[in-house]
Amino acid sequence: MSKYRGYRDLKVFQMAYQLAVDIHEITKTFPKEEKYSLTDQIRRSSRSVSANLAEVWKKRRYEKAFISKVIDCAGEAGETEVWLDFSKDFGYLNEIKYHELIKRYDEVNRMLFGMIDKADKFCK
């Protein structure tokens, strides 16, 4: 049985959730013309990481479904990293903030792949 009571107890969930909150705040400064493209896309993908982790938790009874959904989380994190690349290259995000966010996503990805490698510890 897992030592975690719920997905909110997972450090990776907490980090991913905070990243989504931080990205929401940062994107408030993006140009209005990006509202329906870059801004919406980066907000959606960043939120999907933690939202999918909540779903992962509910599917942990089935190891294959668990692993598949964790891979989806990593995919959303990767998509967010690409939107961060665009944000930096378009001049909407400074280098320091960009590198801080990428470093935090590297940590999230490391934890996600750790969950995949140790799926049996999370699954019932």
N, CA, C and O atoms as a printed pandas DataFrame, in Angstrom:
     atom_number atom_name residue_name chain_id  residue_number  x_coord  y_coord  z_coord
0              1         N          MET        A               1    0.849   -1.183    0.000
1              2        CA          MET        A               1    0.000    0.000    0.000
2              3         C          MET        A               1    0.892    1.243    0.000
3              4         O          MET        A               1    1.924    1.278    0.669
4              5         N          SER        A               2    0.492    2.227   -0.735
5              6        CA          SER        A               2    1.265    3.456   -0.872
6              7         C          SER        A               2    1.264    4.251    0.430
7              8         O          SER        A               2    0.301    4.205    1.195
8              9         N          LYS        A               3    2.335    4.969    0.667
9             10        CA          LYS        A               3    2.419    5.817    1.859
10            11         C          LYS        A               3    1.658    7.128    1.660
11            12         O          LYS        A               3    1.489    7.892    2.611
12            13         N          TYR        A               4    1.201    7.395    0.442
13            14        CA          TYR        A               4    0.483    8.625    0.129
14            15         C          TYR        A               4   -1.024    8.412    0.314
15            16         O          TYR        A               4   -1.570    7.383   -0.083
16            17         N          ARG        A               5   -1.673    9.390    0.915
17            18        CA          ARG        A               5   -3.125    9.299    1.110
18            19         C          ARG        A               5   -3.875    9.790   -0.114
19            20         O          ARG        A               5   -4.984    9.331   -0.388
20            21         N          GLY        A               6   -3.284   10.718   -0.853
21            22        CA          GLY        A               6   -3.947   11.261   -2.027
22            23         C          GLY        A               6   -2.950   11.968   -2.918
23            24         O          GLY        A               6   -1.796   12.178   -2.544
24            25         N          TYR        A               7   -3.405   12.329   -4.094
25            26        CA          TYR        A               7   -2.501   12.966   -5.060
26            27         C          TYR        A               7   -1.947   14.281   -4.549
27            28         O          TYR        A               7   -0.837   14.662   -4.918
28            29         N          ARG        A               8   -2.696   14.987   -3.706
29            30        CA          ARG        A               8   -2.205   16.266   -3.178
30            31         C          ARG        A               8   -0.978   16.083   -2.280
31            32         O          ARG        A               8   -0.235   17.036   -2.044
32            33         N          ASP        A               9   -0.766   14.874   -1.786
33            34        CA          ASP        A               9    0.407   14.575   -0.959
34            35         C          ASP        A               9    1.673   14.372   -1.788
35            36         O          ASP        A               9    2.781   14.418   -1.253
36            37         N          LEU        A              10    1.513   14.149   -3.083
37            38        CA          LEU        A              10    2.670   13.902   -3.950
38            39         C          LEU        A              10    3.443   15.193   -4.184
39            40         O          LEU        A              10    2.871   16.206   -4.588
40            41         N          LYS        A              11    4.737   15.149   -3.928
41            42        CA          LYS        A              11    5.572   16.334   -4.160
42            43         C          LYS        A              11    5.498   16.769   -5.620
43            44         O          LYS        A              11    5.480   17.965   -5.910
44            45         N          VAL        A              12    5.456   15.816   -6.532
45            46        CA          VAL        A              12    5.392   16.144   -7.961
46            47         C          VAL        A              12    4.087   16.875   -8.287
47            48         O          VAL        A              12    4.084   17.786   -9.116
48            49         N          PHE        A              13    2.984   16.490   -7.648
49            50        CA          PHE        A              13    1.722   17.206   -7.855
50            51         C          PHE        A              13    1.858   18.638   -7.346
51            52         O          PHE        A              13    1.472   19.584   -8.032
52            53         N          GLN        A              14    2.395   18.793   -6.169
53            54        CA          GLN        A              14    2.549   20.124   -5.573
54            55         C          GLN        A              14    3.416   21.029   -6.445
55            56         O          GLN        A              14    3.092   22.197   -6.657
56            57         N          MET        A              15    4.520   20.476   -6.948
57            58        CA          MET        A              15    5.410   21.259   -7.817
58            59         C          MET        A              15    4.724   21.625   -9.127
59            60         O          MET        A              15    4.792   22.774   -9.565
60            61         N          ALA        A              16    4.067   20.662   -9.750
61            62        CA          ALA        A              16    3.391   20.909  -11.028
62            63         C          ALA        A              16    2.265   21.923  -10.857
63            64         O          ALA        A              16    2.069   22.790  -11.708
64            65         N          TYR        A              17    1.535   21.813   -9.768
65            66        CA          TYR        A              17    0.443   22.746   -9.505
66            67         C          TYR        A              17    0.983   24.164   -9.338
67            68         O          TYR        A              17    0.442   25.113   -9.906
68            69         N          GLN        A              18    2.060   24.301   -8.549
69            70        CA          GLN        A              18    2.644   25.628   -8.326
70            71         C          GLN        A              18    3.214   26.194   -9.622
71            72         O          GLN        A              18    3.111   27.396   -9.867
72            73         N          LEU        A              19    3.805   25.357  -10.442
73            74        CA          LEU        A              19    4.289   25.821  -11.744
74            75         C          LEU        A              19    3.153   26.370  -12.586
75            76         O          LEU        A              19    3.308   27.404  -13.235
76            77         N          ALA        A              20    2.019   25.694  -12.585
77            78        CA          ALA        A              20    0.860   26.171  -13.353
78            79         C          ALA        A              20    0.367   27.512  -12.824
79            80         O          ALA        A              20    0.009   28.397  -13.601
80            81         N          VAL        A              21    0.349   27.662  -11.502
81            82        CA          VAL        A              21   -0.052   28.941  -10.898
82            83         C          VAL        A              21    0.937   30.039  -11.298
83            84         O          VAL        A              21    0.532   31.142  -11.666
84            85         N          ASP        A              22    2.225   29.733  -11.225
85            86        CA          ASP        A              22    3.255   30.719  -11.584
86            87         C          ASP        A              22    3.161   31.104  -13.059
87            88         O          ASP        A              22    3.282   32.279  -13.405
88            89         N          ILE        A              23    2.948   30.125  -13.917
89            90        CA          ILE        A              23    2.817   30.408  -15.346
90            91         C          ILE        A              23    1.581   31.256  -15.619
91            92         O          ILE        A              23    1.613   32.143  -16.472
92            93         N          HIS        A              24    0.512   30.995  -14.914
93            94        CA          HIS        A              24   -0.691   31.823  -15.074
94            95         C          HIS        A              24   -0.369   33.286  -14.768
95            96         O          HIS        A              24   -0.759   34.187  -15.511
96            97         N          GLU        A              25    0.337   33.504  -13.679
97            98        CA          GLU        A              25    0.693   34.875  -13.296
98            99         C          GLU        A              25    1.626   35.522  -14.321
99           100         O          GLU        A              25    1.431   36.675  -14.707
100          101         N          ILE        A              26    2.623   34.783  -14.750
101          102        CA          ILE        A              26    3.597   35.307  -15.719
102          103         C          ILE        A              26    2.910   35.689  -17.026
103          104         O          ILE        A              26    3.216   36.726  -17.616
104          105         N          THR        A              27    1.979   34.844  -17.474
105          106        CA          THR        A              27    1.353   35.082  -18.776
106          107         C          THR        A              27    0.378   36.258  -18.762
107          108         O          THR        A              27   -0.078   36.695  -19.819
108          109         N          LYS        A              28    0.059   36.766  -17.593
109          110        CA          LYS        A              28   -0.771   37.974  -17.522
110          111         C          LYS        A              28   -0.081   39.164  -18.181
111          112         O          LYS        A              28   -0.729   40.131  -18.579
112          113         N          THR        A              29    1.250   39.075  -18.289
113          114        CA          THR        A              29    2.017   40.169  -18.902
114          115         C          THR        A              29    2.231   39.972  -20.402
115          116         O          THR        A              29    2.762   40.860  -21.068
116          117         N          PHE        A              30    1.826   38.826  -20.940
117          118        CA          PHE        A              30    2.018   38.561  -22.368
118          119         C          PHE        A              30    1.125   39.491  -23.183
119          120         O          PHE        A              30    0.082   39.929  -22.698
120          121         N          PRO        A              31    1.523   39.794  -24.410
121          122        CA          PRO        A              31    0.719   40.684  -25.258
122          123         C          PRO        A              31   -0.688   40.131  -25.494
123          124         O          PRO        A              31   -0.902   38.920  -25.530
124          125         N          LYS        A              32   -1.624   41.043  -25.653
125          126        CA          LYS        A              32   -3.029   40.664  -25.876
126          127         C          LYS        A              32   -3.186   39.793  -27.120
127          128         O          LYS        A              32   -4.035   38.902  -27.148
128          129         N          GLU        A              33   -2.368   40.043  -28.157
129          130        CA          GLU        A              33   -2.513   39.258  -29.390
130          131         C          GLU        A              33   -2.148   37.786  -29.202
131          132         O          GLU        A              33   -2.435   36.960  -30.068
132          133         N          GLU        A              34   -1.516   37.455  -28.076
133          134        CA          GLU        A              34   -1.165   36.065  -27.784
134          135         C          GLU        A              34   -2.244   35.353  -26.965
135          136         O          GLU        A              34   -2.111   34.164  -26.676
136          137         N          LYS        A              35   -3.307   36.064  -26.589
137          138        CA          LYS        A              35   -4.331   35.499  -25.708
138          139         C          LYS        A              35   -4.880   34.166  -26.203
139          140         O          LYS        A              35   -5.004   33.226  -25.418
140          141         N          TYR        A              36   -5.208   34.066  -27.466
141          142        CA          TYR        A              36   -5.839   32.847  -27.978
142          143         C          TYR        A              36   -4.836   31.879  -28.597
143          144         O          TYR        A              36   -5.229   30.885  -29.209
144          145         N          SER        A              37   -3.565   32.158  -28.444
145          146        CA          SER        A              37   -2.571   31.227  -28.965
146          147         C          SER        A              37   -1.605   30.842  -27.840
147          148         O          SER        A              37   -1.888   29.919  -27.076
148          149         N          LEU        A              38   -0.498   31.520  -27.734
149          150        CA          LEU        A              38    0.538   31.141  -26.779
150          151         C          LEU        A              38    0.032   31.139  -25.339
151          152         O          LEU        A              38    0.267   30.180  -24.604
152          153         N          THR        A              39   -0.645   32.180  -24.936
153          154        CA          THR        A              39   -1.093   32.280  -23.540
154          155         C          THR        A              39   -2.029   31.132  -23.178
155          156         O          THR        A              39   -1.828   30.466  -22.162
156          157         N          ASP        A              40   -3.043   30.898  -23.994
157          158        CA          ASP        A              40   -3.971   29.804  -23.710
158          159         C          ASP        A              40   -3.274   28.450  -23.747
159          160         O          ASP        A              40   -3.548   27.587  -22.913
160          161         N          GLN        A              41   -2.383   28.262  -24.700
161          162        CA          GLN        A              41   -1.715   26.970  -24.848
162          163         C          GLN        A              41   -0.813   26.647  -23.659
163          164         O          GLN        A              41   -0.846   25.531  -23.140
164          165         N          ILE        A              42   -0.012   27.615  -23.229
165          166        CA          ILE        A              42    0.915   27.347  -22.123
166          167         C          ILE        A              42    0.155   27.174  -20.810
167          168         O          ILE        A              42    0.548   26.375  -19.960
168          169         N          ARG        A              43   -0.926   27.919  -20.651
169          170        CA          ARG        A              43   -1.737   27.738  -19.442
170          171         C          ARG        A              43   -2.392   26.361  -19.440
171          172         O          ARG        A              43   -2.403   25.677  -18.417
172          173         N          ARG        A              44   -2.928   25.960  -20.566
173          174        CA          ARG        A              44   -3.597   24.661  -20.665
174          175         C          ARG        A              44   -2.627   23.507  -20.401
175          176         O          ARG        A              44   -2.915   22.617  -19.601
176          177         N          SER        A              45   -1.482   23.530  -21.075
177          178        CA          SER        A              45   -0.550   22.410  -20.908
178          179         C          SER        A              45    0.042   22.370  -19.500
179          180         O          SER        A              45    0.242   21.289  -18.947
180          181         N          SER        A              46    0.324   23.539  -18.915
181          182        CA          SER        A              46    0.890   23.535  -17.556
182          183         C          SER        A              46   -0.128   23.020  -16.539
183          184         O          SER        A              46    0.238   22.325  -15.592
184          185         N          ARG        A              47   -1.391   23.356  -16.731
185          186        CA          ARG        A              47   -2.440   22.872  -15.820
186          187         C          ARG        A              47   -2.687   21.380  -16.001
187          188         O          ARG        A              47   -3.060   20.687  -15.054
188          189         N          SER        A              48   -2.484   20.898  -17.195
189          190        CA          SER        A              48   -2.741   19.482  -17.487
190          191         C          SER        A              48   -1.821   18.546  -16.717
191          192         O          SER        A              48   -2.195   17.410  -16.427
192          193         N          VAL        A              49   -0.624   19.011  -16.384
193          194        CA          VAL        A              49    0.298   18.129  -15.659
194          195         C          VAL        A              49   -0.316   17.742  -14.314
195          196         O          VAL        A              49   -0.423   16.556  -14.002
196          197         N          SER        A              50   -0.715   18.726  -13.524
197          198        CA          SER        A              50   -1.282   18.402  -12.211
198          199         C          SER        A              50   -2.671   17.766  -12.336
199          200         O          SER        A              50   -3.013   16.874  -11.560
200          201         N          ALA        A              51   -3.464   18.214  -13.299
201          202        CA          ALA        A              51   -4.794   17.611  -13.491
202          203         C          ALA        A              51   -4.663   16.131  -13.855
203          204         O          ALA        A              51   -5.409   15.296  -13.344
204          205         N          ASN        A              52   -3.728   15.815  -14.724
205          206        CA          ASN        A              52   -3.507   14.419  -15.095
206          207         C          ASN        A              52   -2.961   13.604  -13.926
207          208         O          ASN        A              52   -3.253   12.414  -13.814
208          209         N          LEU        A              53   -2.171   14.233  -13.056
209          210        CA          LEU        A              53   -1.674   13.519  -11.880
210          211         C          LEU        A              53   -2.826   13.118  -10.957
211          212         O          LEU        A              53   -2.793   12.047  -10.350
212          213         N          ALA        A              54   -3.831   13.967  -10.851
213          214        CA          ALA        A              54   -5.013   13.605  -10.063
214          215         C          ALA        A              54   -5.692   12.382  -10.686
215          216         O          ALA        A              54   -6.133   11.478   -9.978
216          217         N          GLU        A              55   -5.768   12.368  -12.007
217          218        CA          GLU        A              55   -6.364   11.225  -12.701
218          219         C          GLU        A              55   -5.496    9.974  -12.540
219          220         O          GLU        A              55   -6.009    8.871  -12.349
220          221         N          VAL        A              56   -4.171   10.161  -12.621
221          222        CA          VAL        A              56   -3.228    9.053  -12.416
222          223         C          VAL        A              56   -3.519    8.378  -11.080
223          224         O          VAL        A              56   -3.568    7.152  -10.982
224          225         N          TRP        A              57   -3.709    9.196  -10.069
225          226        CA          TRP        A              57   -3.905    8.653   -8.731
226          227         C          TRP        A              57   -5.133    7.750   -8.672
227          228         O          TRP        A              57   -5.134    6.723   -7.994
228          229         N          LYS        A              58   -6.165    8.146   -9.386
229          230        CA          LYS        A              58   -7.396    7.364   -9.389
230          231         C          LYS        A              58   -7.260    6.077  -10.202
231          232         O          LYS        A              58   -8.054    5.150  -10.040
232          233         N          LYS        A              59   -6.254    6.019  -11.076
233          234        CA          LYS        A              59   -6.052    4.834  -11.921
234          235         C          LYS        A              59   -4.933    3.931  -11.411
235          236         O          LYS        A              59   -4.503    3.022  -12.122
236          237         N          ARG        A              60   -4.467    4.165  -10.216
237          238        CA          ARG        A              60   -3.306    3.422   -9.732
238          239         C          ARG        A              60   -3.601    1.955   -9.427
239          240         O          ARG        A              60   -2.680    1.182   -9.166
240          241         N          ARG        A              61   -4.847    1.573   -9.456
241          242        CA          ARG        A              61   -5.198    0.158   -9.268
242          243         C          ARG        A              61   -4.693   -0.687  -10.443
243          244         O          ARG        A              61   -4.444   -1.884  -10.300
244          245         N          TYR        A              62   -4.548   -0.046  -11.596
245          246        CA          TYR        A              62   -4.129   -0.742  -12.819
246          247         C          TYR        A              62   -2.790   -0.177  -13.275
247          248         O          TYR        A              62   -2.724    0.936  -13.798
248          249         N          GLU        A              63   -1.741   -0.935  -13.078
249          250        CA          GLU        A              63   -0.388   -0.431  -13.303
250          251         C          GLU        A              63   -0.169    0.084  -14.719
251          252         O          GLU        A              63    0.469    1.122  -14.900
252          253         N          LYS        A              64   -0.680   -0.611  -15.721
253          254        CA          LYS        A              64   -0.487   -0.157  -17.101
254          255         C          LYS        A              64   -1.188    1.168  -17.356
255          256         O          LYS        A              64   -0.636    2.035  -18.033
256          257         N          ALA        A              65   -2.387    1.338  -16.828
257          258        CA          ALA        A              65   -3.115    2.610  -16.974
258          259         C          ALA        A              65   -2.388    3.715  -16.227
259          260         O          ALA        A              65   -2.306    4.848  -16.703
260          261         N          PHE        A              66   -1.862    3.384  -15.059
261          262        CA          PHE        A              66   -1.092    4.330  -14.252
262          263         C          PHE        A              66    0.116    4.835  -15.038
263          264         O          PHE        A              66    0.334    6.040  -15.157
264          265         N          ILE        A              67    0.887    3.907  -15.563
265          266        CA          ILE        A              67    2.095    4.269  -16.318
266          267         C          ILE        A              67    1.735    5.100  -17.542
267          268         O          ILE        A              67    2.383    6.109  -17.820
268          269         N          SER        A              68    0.723    4.691  -18.263
269          270        CA          SER        A              68    0.305    5.428  -19.461
270          271         C          SER        A              68   -0.064    6.867  -19.124
271          272         O          SER        A              68    0.299    7.793  -19.849
272          273         N          LYS        A              69   -0.780    7.052  -18.030
273          274        CA          LYS        A              69   -1.218    8.399  -17.651
274          275         C          LYS        A              69   -0.050    9.233  -17.140
275          276         O          LYS        A              69   -0.018   10.441  -17.373
276          277         N          VAL        A              70    0.903    8.625  -16.456
277          278        CA          VAL        A              70    2.092    9.366  -16.019
278          279         C          VAL        A              70    2.889    9.821  -17.249
279          280         O          VAL        A              70    3.436   10.923  -17.268
280          281         N          ILE        A              71    2.947    8.969  -18.264
281          282        CA          ILE        A              71    3.604    9.356  -19.521
282          283         C          ILE        A              71    2.882   10.550  -20.138
283          284         O          ILE        A              71    3.526   11.449  -20.679
284          285         N          ASP        A              72    1.548   10.569  -20.063
285          286        CA          ASP        A              72    0.786   11.731  -20.537
286          287         C          ASP        A              72    1.180   12.993  -19.767
287          288         O          ASP        A              72    1.305   14.068  -20.354
288          289         N          CYS        A              73    1.372   12.862  -18.472
289          290        CA          CYS        A              73    1.808   14.006  -17.658
290          291         C          CYS        A              73    3.147   14.546  -18.151
291          292         O          CYS        A              73    3.332   15.755  -18.290
292          293         N          ALA        A              74    4.071   13.636  -18.411
293          294        CA          ALA        A              74    5.385   14.043  -18.912
294          295         C          ALA        A              74    5.256   14.705  -20.280
295          296         O          ALA        A              74    5.981   15.652  -20.585
296          297         N          GLY        A              75    4.342   14.213  -21.097
297          298        CA          GLY        A              75    4.102   14.834  -22.401
298          299         C          GLY        A              75    3.606   16.256  -22.267
299          300         O          GLY        A              75    4.044   17.140  -23.004
300          301         N          GLU        A              76    2.701   16.484  -21.339
301          302        CA          GLU        A              76    2.184   17.840  -21.102
302          303         C          GLU        A              76    3.282   18.751  -20.562
303          304         O          GLU        A              76    3.352   19.928  -20.918
304          305         N          ALA        A              77    4.137   18.203  -19.703
305          306        CA          ALA        A              77    5.266   18.988  -19.196
306          307         C          ALA        A              77    6.202   19.361  -20.343
307          308         O          ALA        A              77    6.692   20.488  -20.408
308          309         N          GLY        A              78    6.447   18.411  -21.245
309          310        CA          GLY        A              78    7.283   18.691  -22.413
310          311         C          GLY        A              78    6.681   19.753  -23.309
311          312         O          GLY        A              78    7.388   20.625  -23.814
312          313         N          GLU        A              79    5.369   19.677  -23.507
313          314        CA          GLU        A              79    4.702   20.699  -24.317
314          315         C          GLU        A              79    4.853   22.071  -23.671
315          316         O          GLU        A              79    5.106   23.061  -24.358
316          317         N          THR        A              80    4.699   22.129  -22.359
317          318        CA          THR        A              80    4.849   23.398  -21.648
318          319         C          THR        A              80    6.260   23.955  -21.827
319          320         O          THR        A              80    6.440   25.164  -21.979
320          321         N          GLU        A              81    7.252   23.079  -21.810
321          322        CA          GLU        A              81    8.632   23.525  -22.005
322          323         C          GLU        A              81    8.813   24.165  -23.379
323          324         O          GLU        A              81    9.544   25.147  -23.510
324          325         N          VAL        A              82    8.164   23.625  -24.393
325          326        CA          VAL        A              82    8.256   24.218  -25.737
326          327         C          VAL        A              82    7.598   25.593  -25.749
327          328         O          VAL        A              82    8.127   26.526  -26.353
328          329         N          TRP        A              83    6.449   25.728  -25.087
329          330        CA          TRP        A              83    5.794   27.045  -25.005
330          331         C          TRP        A              83    6.672   28.025  -24.240
331          332         O          TRP        A              83    6.690   29.214  -24.556
332          333         N          LEU        A              84    7.394   27.544  -23.244
333          334        CA          LEU        A              84    8.350   28.411  -22.542
334          335         C          LEU        A              84    9.466   28.848  -23.481
335          336         O          LEU        A              84    9.901   29.998  -23.434
336          337         N          ASP        A              85    9.935   27.933  -24.338
337          338        CA          ASP        A              85   10.950   28.287  -25.338
338          339         C          ASP        A              85   10.448   29.422  -26.229
339          340         O          ASP        A              85   11.155   30.403  -26.457
340          341         N          PHE        A              86    9.219   29.276  -26.732
341          342        CA          PHE        A              86    8.643   30.332  -27.566
342          343         C          PHE        A              86    8.531   31.639  -26.783
343          344         O          PHE        A              86    8.846   32.709  -27.303
344          345         N          SER        A              87    8.084   31.547  -25.542
345          346        CA          SER        A              87    7.918   32.749  -24.722
346          347         C          SER        A              87    9.232   33.494  -24.563
347          348         O          SER        A              87    9.269   34.722  -24.643
348          349         N          LYS        A              88   10.305   32.756  -24.339
349          350        CA          LYS        A              88   11.631   33.379  -24.214
350          351         C          LYS        A              88   12.068   33.958  -25.551
351          352         O          LYS        A              88   12.515   35.104  -25.613
352          353         N          ASP        A              89   11.945   33.187  -26.612
353          354        CA          ASP        A              89   12.422   33.619  -27.919
354          355         C          ASP        A              89   11.622   34.793  -28.487
355          356         O          ASP        A              89   12.144   35.574  -29.282
356          357         N          PHE        A              90   10.358   34.915  -28.079
357          358        CA          PHE        A              90    9.544   36.053  -28.511
358          359         C          PHE        A              90    9.772   37.278  -27.633
359          360         O          PHE        A              90    9.222   38.346  -27.899
360          361         N          GLY        A              91   10.583   37.124  -26.587
361          362        CA          GLY        A              91   10.899   38.247  -25.713
362          363         C          GLY        A              91    9.877   38.506  -24.617
363          364         O          GLY        A              91    9.886   39.574  -24.005
364          365         N          TYR        A              92    8.998   37.545  -24.362
365          366        CA          TYR        A              92    7.979   37.715  -23.326
366          367         C          TYR        A              92    8.459   37.245  -21.956
367          368         O          TYR        A              92    7.861   37.570  -20.930
368          369         N          LEU        A              93    9.543   36.478  -21.956
369          370        CA          LEU        A              93   10.061   35.869  -20.742
370          371         C          LEU        A              93   11.569   36.077  -20.718
371          372         O          LEU        A              93   12.261   35.731  -21.675
372          373         N          ASN        A              94   12.079   36.643  -19.628
373          374        CA          ASN        A              94   13.525   36.882  -19.567
374          375         C          ASN        A              94   14.283   35.576  -19.307
375          376         O          ASN        A              94   13.709   34.586  -18.854
376          377         N          GLU        A              95   15.558   35.601  -19.599
377          378        CA          GLU        A              95   16.415   34.399  -19.500
378          379         C          GLU        A              95   16.414   33.793  -18.095
379          380         O          GLU        A              95   16.363   32.573  -17.938
380          381         N          ILE        A              96   16.469   34.643  -17.091
381          382        CA          ILE        A              96   16.545   34.144  -15.712
382          383         C          ILE        A              96   15.275   33.382  -15.350
383          384         O          ILE        A              96   15.350   32.265  -14.840
384          385         N          LYS        A              97   14.123   33.966  -15.605
385          386        CA          LYS        A              97   12.848   33.319  -15.296
386          387         C          LYS        A              97   12.684   32.055  -16.141
387          388         O          LYS        A              97   12.217   31.027  -15.649
388          389         N          TYR        A              98   13.072   32.139  -17.414
389          390        CA          TYR        A              98   12.991   30.977  -18.301
390          391         C          TYR        A              98   13.789   29.806  -17.719
391          392         O          TYR        A              98   13.268   28.696  -17.603
392          393         N          HIS        A              99   15.041   30.050  -17.358
393          394        CA          HIS        A              99   15.887   28.968  -16.844
394          395         C          HIS        A              99   15.372   28.430  -15.513
395          396         O          HIS        A              99   15.489   27.235  -15.238
396          397         N          GLU        A             100   14.809   29.296  -14.694
397          398        CA          GLU        A             100   14.227   28.839  -13.427
398          399         C          GLU        A             100   13.061   27.892  -13.687
399          400         O          GLU        A             100   12.965   26.835  -13.064
400          401         N          LEU        A             101   12.180   28.269  -14.600
401          402        CA          LEU        A             101   11.020   27.432  -14.914
402          403         C          LEU        A             101   11.436   26.106  -15.555
403          404         O          LEU        A             101   10.900   25.052  -15.212
404          405         N          ILE        A             102   12.383   26.162  -16.477
405          406        CA          ILE        A             102   12.866   24.931  -17.122
406          407         C          ILE        A             102   13.497   23.996  -16.093
407          408         O          ILE        A             102   13.293   22.783  -16.142
408          409         N          LYS        A             103   14.250   24.554  -15.176
409          410        CA          LYS        A             103   14.874   23.738  -14.126
410          411         C          LYS        A             103   13.803   23.059  -13.272
411          412         O          LYS        A             103   13.942   21.891  -12.909
412          413         N          ARG        A             104   12.746   23.784  -12.955
413          414        CA          ARG        A             104   11.655   23.207  -12.168
414          415         C          ARG        A             104   10.936   22.115  -12.963
415          416         O          ARG        A             104   10.546   21.095  -12.394
416          417         N          TYR        A             105   10.758   22.318  -14.267
417          418        CA          TYR        A             105   10.150   21.256  -15.086
418          419         C          TYR        A             105   11.064   20.048  -15.204
419          420         O          TYR        A             105   10.582   18.917  -15.266
420          421         N          ASP        A             106   12.374   20.265  -15.235
421          422        CA          ASP        A             106   13.309   19.130  -15.227
422          423         C          ASP        A             106   13.089   18.278  -13.977
423          424         O          ASP        A             106   13.103   17.049  -14.042
424          425         N          GLU        A             107   12.887   18.937  -12.851
425          426        CA          GLU        A             107   12.647   18.221  -11.592
426          427         C          GLU        A             107   11.312   17.468  -11.638
427          428         O          GLU        A             107   11.233   16.320  -11.200
428          429         N          VAL        A             108   10.273   18.105  -12.160
429          430        CA          VAL        A             108    8.979   17.443  -12.307
430          431         C          VAL        A             108    9.131   16.206  -13.192
431          432         O          VAL        A             108    8.638   15.131  -12.849
432          433         N          ASN        A             109    9.807   16.355  -14.319
433          434        CA          ASN        A             109   10.007   15.217  -15.221
434          435         C          ASN        A             109   10.801   14.098  -14.558
435          436         O          ASN        A             109   10.497   12.920  -14.747
436          437         N          ARG        A             110   11.802   14.460  -13.793
437          438        CA          ARG        A             110   12.598   13.456  -13.081
438          439         C          ARG        A             110   11.694   12.656  -12.144
439          440         O          ARG        A             110   11.799   11.431  -12.069
440          441         N          MET        A             111   10.813   13.348  -11.434
441          442        CA          MET        A             111    9.901   12.667  -10.519
442          443         C          MET        A             111    8.879   11.811  -11.264
443          444         O          MET        A             111    8.557   10.703  -10.834
444          445         N          LEU        A             112    8.375   12.327  -12.379
445          446        CA          LEU        A             112    7.410   11.550  -13.165
446          447         C          LEU        A             112    8.029   10.248  -13.659
447          448         O          LEU        A             112    7.416    9.186  -13.556
448          449         N          PHE        A             113    9.236   10.332  -14.192
449          450        CA          PHE        A             113    9.876    9.109  -14.681
450          451         C          PHE        A             113   10.262    8.178  -13.527
451          452         O          PHE        A             113   10.331    6.962  -13.707
452          453         N          GLY        A             114   10.513    8.743  -12.351
453          454        CA          GLY        A             114   10.712    7.922  -11.165
454          455         C          GLY        A             114    9.449    7.157  -10.792
455          456         O          GLY        A             114    9.510    6.006  -10.362
456          457         N          MET        A             115    8.292    7.820  -10.966
457          458        CA          MET        A             115    7.014    7.145  -10.707
458          459         C          MET        A             115    6.811    5.985  -11.678
459          460         O          MET        A             115    6.292    4.933  -11.306
460          461         N          ILE        A             116    7.224    6.189  -12.909
461          462        CA          ILE        A             116    7.087    5.118  -13.905
462          463         C          ILE        A             116    7.994    3.949  -13.522
463          464         O          ILE        A             116    7.574    2.792  -13.546
464          465         N          ASP        A             117    9.234    4.262  -13.172
465          466        CA          ASP        A             117   10.194    3.217  -12.817
466          467         C          ASP        A             117    9.786    2.437  -11.563
467          468         O          ASP        A             117   10.135    1.267  -11.409
468          469         N          LYS        A             118    9.047    3.097  -10.676
469          470        CA          LYS        A             118    8.634    2.454   -9.419
470          471         C          LYS        A             118    7.114    2.377   -9.324
471          472         O          LYS        A             118    6.542    2.525   -8.244
472          473         N          ALA        A             119    6.482    2.149  -10.437
473          474        CA          ALA        A             119    5.005    2.127  -10.493
474          475         C          ALA        A             119    4.423    1.172   -9.463
475          476         O          ALA        A             119    3.372    1.450   -8.885
476          477         N          ASP        A             120    5.089    0.059   -9.227
477          478        CA          ASP        A             120    4.569   -0.930   -8.273
478          479         C          ASP        A             120    4.434   -0.361   -6.872
479          480         O          ASP        A             120    3.617   -0.849   -6.091
480          481         N          LYS        A             121    5.213    0.657   -6.532
481          482        CA          LYS        A             121    5.118    1.271   -5.200
482          483         C          LYS        A             121    3.904    2.190   -5.078
483          484         O          LYS        A             121    3.457    2.493   -3.972
484          485         N          PHE        A             122    3.374    2.632   -6.220
485          486        CA          PHE        A             122    2.227    3.519   -6.206
486          487         C          PHE        A             122    0.914    2.776   -6.463
487          488         O          PHE        A             122   -0.155    3.214   -6.036
488          489         N          CYS        A             123    1.010    1.663   -7.157
489          490        CA          CYS        A             123   -0.192    0.929   -7.569
490          491         C          CYS        A             123   -0.576   -0.094   -6.502
491          492         O          CYS        A             123    0.271   -0.627   -5.785
492          493         N          LYS        A             124   -1.859   -0.345   -6.426
493          494        CA          LYS        A             124   -2.377   -1.331   -5.455
494          495         C          LYS        A             124   -2.315   -2.712   -6.048
495          496         O          LYS        A             124   -2.702   -3.681   -5.395
